[in-house]
Each structure stands twice: as structure tokens, then as C-alpha cells.
């Protein structure tokens, strides 16, 4: 779930990489997060998932339910990454996601 296409390295790491641009963090929320306003960034990203990307989130939840999905993160800590919010949203749908640092 990124706004950028996967790198060549991620293709070597994952059996079947999937790029879901609709689940990436839109620029205004990324900018707020990087500027130190995680509250604004997180709130905006949650709204984005609920409003504009709920269909893609449902499709990803279905894939997670079928097994074999790994969300990759490049941040130092999971708490600093929008994917932690994505995991929470998937958990709300499935109660299956393990979030590992």
C-alpha cells in the first residue's frame, strides 16, 4: 500500500508483489506526518481509507483473509508509518493481522 511502485528489490523479496496506489498515503497527510504532526497525518489517512479507498481496502482484506499477504514498511518504527493505520483498518475487518516490528 504505497503511492510509489515497488522497487526491484521488493520484487525479489515477495512472490507476488501488489501495488495498491489507492491505499497509499496522500501527499498532504505524508507532509503533515513528516513535519511532525502525526495527529493530522493519521486523521487524514484514516479519512482517506474510510471515504476514498474503502473498496480497495475491502479487496485487500479479502486477500489477507486468503493468506500470504505481507505489508512492507520502510520507516524506522511501525508507529511512524501509515501502514500501521492500514493494519488497524484490516484488523477491524478481519481480526487476523499480525503487526510485527
LOBARO-271791 format. One record per residue (C-alpha): x, y, z; residue number from 0. Coordinates in Angstrom, 3 decimals. Example, Ala and Ser with C-alpha at 12.3 -4.5 7.8 and 13.67 -1.06 7.14 Angstrom:
<atoms>
u, v, w, dovo
12.300, -4.500, 7.800, 0
13.670, -1.060, 7.140, 1
</atoms>
This chain:
<atoms>
u, v, w, dovo
0.000, 0.000, 0.000, 0
2.116, 2.767, -1.311, 1
1.865, 5.684, -3.680, 2
5.127, 4.554, -5.285, 3
5.569, 1.474, -7.448, 4
7.527, -1.339, -5.798, 5
11.283, -1.299, -6.220, 6
13.163, -4.086, -7.971, 7
14.336, -5.239, -4.556, 8
10.758, -5.765, -3.357, 9
10.102, -7.938, -6.401, 10
12.913, -10.233, -5.257, 11
11.508, -10.370, -1.719, 12
7.860, -11.024, -2.478, 13
6.404, -13.859, -4.511, 14
3.571, -11.758, -5.863, 15
4.005, -8.025, -5.228, 16
0.913, -5.864, -5.420, 17
0.990, -2.104, -5.693, 18
-2.217, -0.523, -4.356, 19
-1.859, 3.182, -5.050, 20
-5.352, 3.878, -3.697, 21
-4.205, 2.660, -0.261, 22
-1.094, 4.827, -0.218, 23
-0.840, 7.897, 1.969, 24
-1.864, 11.038, 0.004, 25
0.718, 13.821, -0.106, 26
-0.984, 16.300, 2.285, 27
-1.047, 13.658, 5.036, 28
2.510, 12.489, 4.311, 29
3.735, 16.086, 4.514, 30
1.954, 16.654, 7.842, 31
3.358, 13.412, 9.241, 32
6.921, 14.195, 8.169, 33
6.613, 17.734, 9.554, 34
5.944, 16.227, 12.982, 35
2.156, 16.497, 13.026, 36
1.354, 12.793, 13.180, 37
-2.140, 13.511, 14.522, 38
-3.148, 15.439, 11.385, 39
-1.437, 12.910, 9.125, 40
-3.050, 9.922, 10.816, 41
-6.507, 11.505, 10.973, 42
-6.348, 12.435, 7.296, 43
-5.171, 8.971, 6.266, 44
-7.952, 7.304, 8.276, 45
-10.478, 9.537, 6.493, 46
-8.881, 8.650, 3.147, 47
-9.292, 4.936, 3.872, 48
-12.889, 5.374, 5.021, 49
-14.001, 7.583, 2.149, 50
-11.940, 7.268, -0.980, 51
-10.355, 3.853, -0.689, 52
-12.774, 1.626, 1.189, 53
-13.375, -0.569, -1.868, 54
-9.662, -1.245, -2.328, 55
-9.323, -1.810, 1.416, 56
-12.100, -4.410, 1.248, 57
-10.305, -6.115, -1.666, 58
-7.041, -6.176, 0.300, 59
-8.870, -7.554, 3.355, 60
-10.163, -10.377, 1.175, 61
-6.603, -11.149, 0.031, 62
-5.384, -11.077, 3.640, 63
-8.201, -13.442, 4.578, 64
-6.980, -15.854, 1.926, 65
-3.463, -15.750, 3.418, 66
0.003, -14.968, 2.184, 67
-0.045, -11.151, 2.353, 68
2.848, -9.106, 3.712, 69
2.778, -5.310, 4.021, 70
6.258, -3.866, 3.818, 71
7.348, -0.693, 5.581, 72
10.499, 1.416, 5.269, 73
10.041, 3.596, 8.353, 74
12.239, 3.155, 11.428, 75
9.248, 2.238, 13.579, 76
5.834, 0.921, 12.598, 77
4.194, 3.706, 14.603, 78
5.712, 6.239, 12.182, 79
4.173, 4.553, 9.158, 80
0.733, 4.906, 7.629, 81
0.721, 1.129, 7.182, 82
0.121, 0.747, 10.929, 83
-3.206, 2.511, 10.336, 84
-3.819, 0.261, 7.349, 85
-3.198, -2.782, 9.576, 86
-5.698, -1.419, 12.110, 87
-8.278, -0.983, 9.348, 88
-7.666, -4.549, 8.147, 89
-7.938, -5.843, 11.716, 90
-11.297, -4.116, 12.048, 91
-12.480, -6.130, 9.052, 92
-10.797, -9.474, 9.739, 93
-9.206, -9.702, 13.192, 94
-6.343, -11.623, 11.547, 95
-3.425, -9.245, 11.000, 96
-0.187, -9.657, 12.955, 97
1.823, -6.455, 13.129, 98
5.491, -7.260, 13.599, 99
8.189, -4.617, 14.046, 100
</atoms>
